[in-house]
């Protein structure tokens, strides 16, 4: 139940987002790419607090769940961990790895929305230093994108401890081979991914989504503007898209959606309700810049849920 903690294994990261007020193509000359030496002046920059574990915990905390973040950070963690404490999130399982930086992405975007990104995994590569058994009163977990070894290890540890968990490979999916992916699915109770990742999972495992769903309690596939689908008990439930107030920034929408899944599973909701709550949370997030700048209270969720689906949220 909800008095128990939800253990969120995944990354904590800083995202520095810079806007280049021109087009890359005006500066990267095709006949000169062998001597690429360009500097982009970026008058505008913002630093966002991101990483899947931090993002999921942010929204789950707002819902009234009990997220417990398990992640690794570097010596530059203080602004992030201070913010977590301010939100009432525990940092008891956020491990500082000396002589490293917290994972971070440096994203430069031009006027055509092209992006040049440098990603430094840093402390994230040491996520296997954390162990599921070190956390107390856990009744549900999620293995979200993180260091490769950590994702494998935490999945094994959840299964060993008999704690049901969601496998959420995200952008980490290409790191794993067929046998590793089949092992994750074998160990996990639930899996969540977007339609692109679902297609990749089918290709890499040689199994259909129905096959994969057959060895899980539920497989959740999000489809961007087309809502989402939950494959469970041999059928699939269509979850409608919630229309956002405005579309500002999709970064972190999937994580916000996953917070709804975790909350619904912990609360024992049926899949229709769980999916709809998740869908609503994605829409709330997309109307805000950055993955963790949205805020709401429970009464706001109740009003929006009734508005979106024509029935009350019974929680």
Buried (B, 14 or more C-beta within 10 A) or exposed (E): EBEBBBBBBBBBBBBBBBBBEEEBEEEEEEEEEEEEEEEBEBEEEEEBBBBBBBBBBBBBBBBEBBBBBBBBBBBBBEEBBEBBEEBEBBBEBBBBBEEBBBBBBBBBBBEEEEEBEEBBBBBBBBBBBBEBEEBEEBBBBBBBBBBBEBBBBBBBBBBEBEBBBBBBBBEBBEBBEEEBBBBBBEBBBBBBBBBEBBEBBBEBBEBEBEEBBBBBBBBBBBBBEEBBBBBBEEEBBEBEBBEBEEEBBEBBBBBBBBBBBBBBBBBEBEBBBBBBBBBBBBBBBBEBEBBBBBEBEEEEBBEBBEEBBEEEBEB
